[in-house]
C-alpha cells in the first residue's frame, strides 16, 4: 500500500515511478485530445492559464525554445510591422536615400515608392501632378519628383541677379569686395559643417548602404521609438496640411492676372520709369491729378463729392492689402502717369495709418513689402523734374518723426513728398495750413478739392459722420451694385443738396459770435438787448482783427487765417530766391528753394514755438470750459436738489456720474493755471516741458474715469429710464446754448479726445525747439508719457468697438455661434455666389456650373464664417431686407484656396477647401475676386505666423 501513496493529487502514486509515468502520459494524451477539439479562443485561454501558472524558469524555457526555432530579431521589419509604421519610418529618409532603399528588396521597393512618401516632398516645392493617378498605379509622385529635379536650373544668387535683376541699390567697390569676402567665408564654413556631418553619418550609416561609399543620409540624432509613432502621427498630418495651405497661397494669381492660371511677371525697378518713356513733353498737361481717399475718414462721401472735375479719385477700404491698393491705383490710371498724387488717410503727426496693419512710420518704412509698395507707387507719379509730387493730407510736417518719414520717402523713391505743417486741434483743418516745401502757385488741397466744400467738410466732420451713419444705412442697399467711389459721390451730393451747406462756412463765424453774444446776454440780463448785442459783436470783431494780425496758428475756427499765412510765407520765399533764379539751373533752383525755406524756418522757429505754446494754452482753456459746463450745468443743480430734500438723483448715483470728471477738472484746472503763469513771462529760453511732465505723472485720475466710463453711461441710461425727474432734468439742460448744443454723454467724450491734441501740440513744440535747448529733454519725457497713455486709451476703444462689432454680426446671422473672443476682429465681408460643378472629371475649361446659393463670407483674423444670404421684401415697399443663415466656420490655417481660370462657362470663380467640405464661389466682378483673394491670403499667412 505504500507504493500507492499519492502526491499532488488523490490518485497519483508517489513512489511507483513506472505507474506514475504511465498515468502522466495518459493524461497528456487526454489533454492533447481535448486541445485538438477546442476552438482558437479556447486554446488561447488555456495557454494564458498555463503561462500564468509558470515560474520564471519555465517562461525562460519557452522563450529559448522560440529563439532557437523562430529567429524574430533577424526578420525584415517591413514584413513584420504594420504597413503604416513602416511607411512612417521611411518618411524620415531623404529622396536620395529612398531611392537607395528601393534597391534592397522587393518589399522595400514597394514601400519606398508609395505616393504618401513622395507627395509631401513634391508639394513642398510646389510641384503638382498634371493628372490624377489611377487606383492601381503607384510611383507616380516619385517619377514626377525625379522629372522636376532633372529639369531644374540651379543659379547662384549672383547669376540670378544678373538674369532677373534686383531691387537693391548698386553698391560701391568696397562694399562689393566686402560682400564677396563674406560669401567666401560663409561658403567655407558650410563646407566644413558638411564634411563634419558626413563623418558622423559614415559611422552610423544604414545597413542598405554598400561598401565604404559615403552616404548623405540625413539620419536624425535620436531615432524615434515605436511608442512615439502614434503620438506623432497627428503632428505629421498637421505639418503636411500646413504645407499644403502655404503652397495653395503661393500659387494663387497675383495682381491683374486673376483670370489665368499663373501670374504675369513684374517689371524690375530699373524698367519702371521706362514704361512711360514714350510720353513726350507735350503730354505733361494731359496727365491727371490723382487722389486716394480712405473709407476710414469720417464722412468720406462728402469728401469724395468735394473732388474737382478731372481729378481721378479712388476710395479704398481700410482692410485691403498693399498689393490690392496698387492694383486699384494701376487700374484707375489705366497706363498713364499722374502729375500729382494725394493720399487722404487717417494718421497723426508721426505716422500714416494707410491700411489695417500698416501704420507707415520711421520704424517700418524700410520693411521689404512697405518699401516695395512705395517704390512702385512712385513709378505712377511724374518725376520731380516734370513737376510731379505726392501730397499726404496728414500733418507729418508738424513733428520731427513726420518730417523724417517724408525725407526717407523722397530719398528712397526720388519723388517729392509734402504734408501740412499746421496743427488744428479737434478737426481736419490742418490741411488748410502751410505745406512743407510747397512751391506751386496754389495750395495742394486746392489742386484736388473744391475749397468751399472742403472747408465745410473739415468744419463739421464729426456731426456729418453721425448723420451719414443713418444715410448710409438707407442708401447703400440701393447702391450696392455700384462702385464705392460712385456711391460715395452720390451720397455726398445728396447730403450737400439736402443740407444746403455749400456756403455755410461764410456764416460759421457769425453764427458762433451770435451764440456767444446770446450767452453773455443771458448772463447780463440787460434792459437793452439789441444795443448790448451790437456792442458785443463790435468788440468781438476788433479782437478777431487783432488775432489775425498776430499770425495765430490755425485752429478750428479760423481756416482763412491759415491760408493767408501760407500765401504770405510763400511770397517771402519767392522774394528771397528771385535774385538767384536767373543764374541757376533747374536742379539748383530746387536746392536754393529748400535752403531759403530752411533759413526761414530757423529764423521763425522761436516765434512758431511761442504760437504753438499759446495754442496749447488756448485749447486747454476751452477744454477746461467744457468740463466746467458739466460741473455747473449738471452736477451743481443735482447736488443742490439733494441738499434741499428734493433729490432728483441719489447721492450714490451722483457720486458714480460726476466724481471722476470733477477730479479731472481739478487736475486740468491746475495744469491750466501753471501754463497761464508760465506764458505771462514767456521768452525763447523758457520751458514748458516740466509742466507737462508734472501733469503726465498724475494721469491716474484719468485712469479711474476711463475704467468707470461704461458704468457712467449705463447709469445715465438707467436713471433716464427709471426716474422721470431726471429725464425732465436732462431734457431741460441737454443741447442748449449753455452746453454748446451738446448733451451730457457728448460732453463726457472730451477727455478721451484731448490726448490726441496734447500729442500733436507737444510734437509741434519739440519740432520748433532747438536741439541744445534745455526744454527738449522734458518735452521728450512728456511726449513719452502722453503717448503711452494714449495707447492705453486707443486699446480700450479698440476692444469695445471690436466687441460691439462682433455682437452686431452675431445678431444679424441666424444660428450664429458666439463670436466674442480675445483679439478677434472682422477684416472683410464678401458676397459671392455658390456654384455646383456638374462634372468634375473633365478639364476646367469645359466644366459647366450652376448657381445654387448666395453666400456671404465673413473673414475674421482667425476664422472664416460662411453663411447663406437671402433677400426678403415687404409689401408696398421698394427696399428689401437681407437675411443671413449660419452654415459653418473654418479656421484659417486649415483653409485651402484654389483658383478657377476663367472660361466661357464661368467667370471670377475660386474654390475654398475646408477639412470636410469645399465651396465653389464666384464674385460679381473681377476686381472683387482679386481684392478678396489678396485679403484672404494675407489673413491666412498672418494667422499661421502666430
KADADA-V455965 format. One line per field, one symbol per residue. psi: psi as a letter, one per 40 degrees, with the letter a starting at -180 (. if undefined). Layout:
psi = ???
This chain:
psi = ddeehiheieehidegddddddddddddddddddddeiidddddddddddddeiiddddddddddddddhgddeihdeediidddddddeeeiidddddddeediddddddeeideddddddddefhiheihiidehieddddddddddeeihhhidddddddeiieiiiiidddddddddddddddddddddddddddddddfiidehiaehhifhghidhhhideedddeddddddddddddddddddeiiibefeeaeiiiiiiideedeedfdehideeddehiihhhhieehhfddddddehihehhihhiieeiiddddddddddddfeiihdihihgiiaaedihgdiheghhaddedeidddddddddddeeiiiddeeiihhhfhfdeeiddddddddddddddeihiiiieihhheafedeeaihhehfieiiddeddihdddddddddfddddddddddddddddddedeiidddddddddddddddefededddedddddddddddddddddfidgdddddddddddddddddddddefhihadegddddddddddddddddddeddedeeiiddddddddddddddddddedddddddddddddddddddddddddddddddddddddddeffhdiidddddddeddddddddddddddddddddedfiideiieddddddddefeddddddddedddddddddddddehddddddddddifiddeffiiddddeddddeddddddddddddddehideideddddddddddddddddddddddddddddddddddddehhehihehihehihdihhhihhihhdhediideeiiiihdihihhhhieeihhhiihihhihheidiihhihhhciihideehihhihiiaediifiihhhaddiihhiiididdddddddddddddddddee.
